[in-house]
Amino acid sequence: MADLKIRNLKKVFDDVEIIKGIDLDVRDREFVVFVGPSGCGKSTLLRLIAGLEEVSSGQIELDGRDITDVSPAKRDLAMVFQTYALYPHMSVRRNMSFALELAKADKNEVARKVSEAARILELEPLLDRKPRQLSGGQRQRVAIGRAIVRNPKVFLFDEPLSNLDAALRVQMRLELARLHKELNATMIYVTHDQVEAMTLADKVVVLNGGRIEQVGSPMELYHSPANLFVAGFLGTPKMGFLRGRIASVGAQGCEVELDAGCRLSLPLQAAGLTSGSDVTLGIRPEHLHRSSDERCHLKVKTDVGERLGSDTYCHVRTRSGESLTMRVRGDFTPRYGQELDLTLESDHCHLFDSQGQAIGQPLQQQVA
Amino acid sequence: MLTLKQSRRLNTLLVGGVSWIVALLLFFPIFWMVLTSFKTEIDAFATPPQLFFTPTLENYLHIQDRSGYFRFAWNSVVISFGATALGMLFAIPAAYSMAFFETKRTKGTLLWMLSTKMLPPVGVLVPIYLLAKQFGLLDTRTVLVIIYTLINLPIMVWMIYTYFRDIPRDILEAARMDGATTLQEMVKVLLPISKGGLASTMLLSLILCWNEAFWSLNLTSANAAPLTALIASYSSPEGLFWAKLSAVSTLACAPILIFGWISQKQLVRGLSFGAVK
């Protein structure tokens, strides 16, 4: 079992609050990813859980045991560092067995656990090498192996893939996902890369400025972002935003008048909103289409296009100067400065109030 | 006009030539000292100086007869190694805490420690002499071990600090996660990783201790006198005996010179304070 509970956790460095009160539950066997821009406090949060930083206030519980002030080694956690942090003077075998040696474990038991981890990670032929004789990907596997042999309740990963090249990163990402299933382990993973967050996580925690913006499954976050920050942070290319105001509110939804020069009815419950209030409409690139039917005609000029082969990402600019990205078929070649008529899929529009909170969407899933 | 290749070659030649001249200039006094030590006193005084002569070992035999070279050499060894070992014992924990648990005052403390090296030693001669006398430590190896440890400590802390600071903190944190105590973290992880830096620090301390003369002359006389005191005893009031002085100097320098020669590579790294990797 591994149930981690974090309650009102705060961290202050030199009078600056880095973590501003975090409440979070990590359930047994869950793969939780902390994601956010640099400086959002995600690594600090992980280090607080690991015990490498002292907690300023709040509580961390693992399986009902308060571990807030317990030393790192006694928390039953293992961490994989961004720089791998292998012991350069020890062989791969000793790197992996070091923790067990320190715990004075039985020699046969140590050997068994190391060879088991080496088998899982395909490190057997490398056991007697030194870290400097290994490639980046191999080093990363040793670092993971070092965590596996300890059989921890929770694995902590601090941006483990960011020192690898792009191809290796994709491969290791798959290996990590497989490892999570094979080991049936609870994992907490920190990254700034939203693709890693989307592909690996059971649960994504989006952090910004030391606070949790939203917690949920990757698809929940993608389809129902709680606020402008989450909406803009997840998804590549980013969601496009258009300014406007509520024109009318009815039983079936509301009408939005966009600055870009069109009127759009949305099937959204706009509780508490009145006509005339300012809103921001968000639309993802795949929900924008070239068209000439009767619905909203958004007149735009094409900017540059990015052709990826399968798709083309066409960047366009509205009359009010907002830029949007549209996903079109790979064979479409936009001409620079070309005028286009666009339709927005109203079912997939997101609406945010002047505070940036989503309207008519399930709001942030608060932790009980 | 020179081609790029030619101008590069000329450059190499010039730099090489200058290096050789500087090296020879630096080496010449040592060469002349060794040469003179094999001359008779008469040859040593001859003008113009002689480059070719019949070599003799009489100066060396004389020194062994008159003073007992090995007693002095043993004192030098005990004092240098003693002070270095004691210094490391203090410098490693100090540098560890400064490098990995830096506070706002760490830089200031380091600079203050180094600034004590600017003090002219003679300024504290009287108090230290009196202290040594009070504790009955005059003319003992203990007093030199203590003094040498103290005067070299700032440099040792500074050097080790520089080495430690280059070690990724993650590695020590990994050891902490693996369950290492602070002592295990140092002994099993930190020290093995930084052994190159520690070796050059020890080497520098050994050389500084071996060559130190001011305190050894003032605090020792017969029992605890190291080689530097032996050399000084040969510049006697009856006039200078160049050949004998050269022989005793050669004997005093030889061990540390050979030692330095063997460990050249480490030494260069140490003296560049971690700049060369």
Interface residues (C-beta under 8 A of the other chain):
Chain A: A50 G51 L52 S71 P72 A73 K74 L77 A78 M79 F81 Q82 T83 Y84 A85 L86 Y87 P88 H89 F98 A99 L102 A103 R146 R150
Chain B: P168 D170 I171 E173 A174 A175 R176 M177 D178 G179 A180 Q184 K188 V189 P192 I193
